[in-house]
Amino acid sequence: MKTQIAHDTALVRSLGLALATLLFSACATHAPMRGSDAAAAVAFPDTAKASPRGGLFVNLDNLRQYARGMSKRQLYGLLGTPHFNEGMWGVREWNYLFNFRSQPNGDYFSCQFQVHFDRNGIAQESYWKPQSCAAMLQAGNAAPAASTAQPLPAQPLALQADALFGFDSDSLTAQGRRSVDALVQRVRAASQVQMIAVTGYTDRIGADDYNHKLSQRRAEAVRAALIAGGVPSTAIVAEGRGETAPVVACAQPPGDALIDCLAPNRRVEISGIAQLARK
């Protein structure tokens, strides 16, 4: 009996050691997610809660100096305080809302930037939303001189949403797809795209939150159509701004006349920077 108990005890210990070894090996060989898979699993805060509201323009030279292994103090010196009131001590995540211009003195688009820290406050991973914003860190995506690049177009190209989409829809109509396809052909024939900003707007009719989400979905639909036409996905940023920045103000009472008057406000604007085509 004692021999059997001793044998069973030795077997249990052996199994326990094997299990511990297996678990240790799994932990030792596991690598953190990176790239698009990791970005898809990251939760970003609501941009409406940013402070200051709307985010800030960032110094690209400073942003390019960010690197894994930086302390919070070093990151603070480069980029300033995070924009969502996370605090300095004890937190493991900082979030920023940065603004970039698609062309000098032109319209701008916004990108979220998130940094994860270890328990010692050392930066480990960083993520962008949308992921295409990471392209702004490439030296070639800085606002170029007029002699080496041309704006696309000189002023943001406004496509009327009513001509692109059906009523209360974020699906491009056949006519809308033809309009975007024509733009793609113009871009590909003229130059090499460096960065395109697609910005959606609505009129003031309806709830603010609903309008913002609809404008974002419509901007994403145009972005998808541009990608399908051959424009690199990493070169396109889509953003919805709801009823902000109206181009017309209408005093008509609610009804068809007001809807018709506000039509110019329902739009998708496209602007960008492109390198001159090589001959």
Secondary structure, DSSP 8 states (H G I E B T S, - for coil): -HHHHHHHHHHHHHHHHHHHHHHHHHHHH-----HHHHHHH-----GGG-SSTT-EE--HHHHHT--TT-BHHHHHHHH-S-TT---SSS-SEEEEEEEEESSTTS-EEEEEEEEEE-TTSBEEEEEEESGGGGGGGSGGGS---TTTEEESSSS-EEEEHHHHB-TT--SB-HHHHHHHHHHHHHHHHHEEEEEEEEEEE--SSS-HHHHHHHHHHHHHHHHHHHHHTT--GGGEEEEE-TT-S-S------TTHHHHHHTGGGSEEEEEEEEEE---
